[in-house]
Amino acid sequence: MREYLLVLITAPHGEVAEQIAEALVKEGLAACVNIVSGIRSIFSWQGKIERESEDLLLVKTRAEQLERLTQKVVDLHPYEVPEIIAQSLEAGYSPYLQWIDDVLGGNGEEPGSDHQ
């Protein structure tokens, strides 16, 4: 059975999140990316407490894509250490998981192909 992931990525509020999301979907590294705008992050960075308005990307993908997905985010992201964390999905609606497979390819098919 394939391992599906929900990857959480924060990015500066605005165009950066959209650029990352579009690149991940366009390159077949994610089936879908939701952007939750306007989150407020409070974190410690280089000995100081920082506060930032950010966007949260909710990325649906498979475990086999994580390494390439991570590298793509690092290449596009302006932060020195971007937040990229993945959670394994224990369960999901079977047709949705099949859709992820259809979009990302597998079973010898090209990503996005229609196998009716």
N, C-alpha and C positions, 0 to 999 in steps of 0.2 A: 504494500500500500504506500502511496506517495505521502510525503510529509508536506503539509501546507503551512504557510507562515503568515502572520500579521507582523509587518515590520513598521516600527514607529520611528519617524525622523522629524526632528524640528529644524526649522529654517527661518531666516529673517522674514518678518511680515512683508508680503508683497510678491514681486515677480519671481524671486528665487525659487519659492516653493512650486510655482507653476512650471518653471523651466525644468526643475528636477522631475516633477511628476510626468510631464510630457515625454521627457527623454526615457524614463523607465518604461513607460507603456510603449512608446514608439520602437524601442530596441528589444522588445519582447522579454524584458526583465521583470515586469509586473503585469498582471491582468487588469488591475484597477488601482487607482490612487485617489483616495478622498482627501481633500484639504480642509482642515478645520481652522478657520481664520481667527486671529485675535486672541490666542492664548497668552497668558502672562507667565513667564518663567522667572524664577528666582533661584540663583545657583551661585556656588563659590567658584571663582576663576582667578588663578594667580594670586591667591591670598585675599581677595576682595569679594564682597557680596555684590552680585550683579543682578540687574532687573532688565528684562527685555520683552518686548512684544514680538511674538513669533507666530508662525503657522505650524500646525501639526499635520504631517502626512501619515495617513493610514494606508499602508501598501499591502495588497494581497498578492502573494507569490508562492513559489514552492522552494523548499530547502535547497534544491540543486542550483537555484539561481542566486542564492545569497551572496556568494563571493563576488560574482560579477556585478551584482546590484550595488554592493557596498563600494566597490572600486569606482563605479560610475558616480555615485553620490559624492564620494571624496573628491573626484575630479571636478565636479560642478559646484561644490559647496564652498562658500566663502569662509566658513569657520575653520580654525586650525584643527579642532577636534569636534567634528559634528556628532550629534547624537544619532546613532543608528543601532537600534535594539530590536531583536526579533523574538516573537512568541510563537511557539508551536500551537497550531489549532487542534484541539482534541476532537472536535466534531464540527459538522457543518451540513447545511442542506445539500444533499447529493447532487441535484442539478446545478447548483452554484459551483460546487467543487469541480464538476465535469466541465462547466464553462471555463473555469480557470485553466484546466488542462487543454481545452480547445484553443484558448487564446495563446497559451504559452507553448503549445505544441507538445509532442509526445506521441507515443504509440505509432511512431513512424510518420506522423503528419507534420506539415508545416504550421507554424504559429498562425492562428487566425483562420485556418482552413475550415470549411464546412464539410462535415463528414456524414451527411444525411444518406 
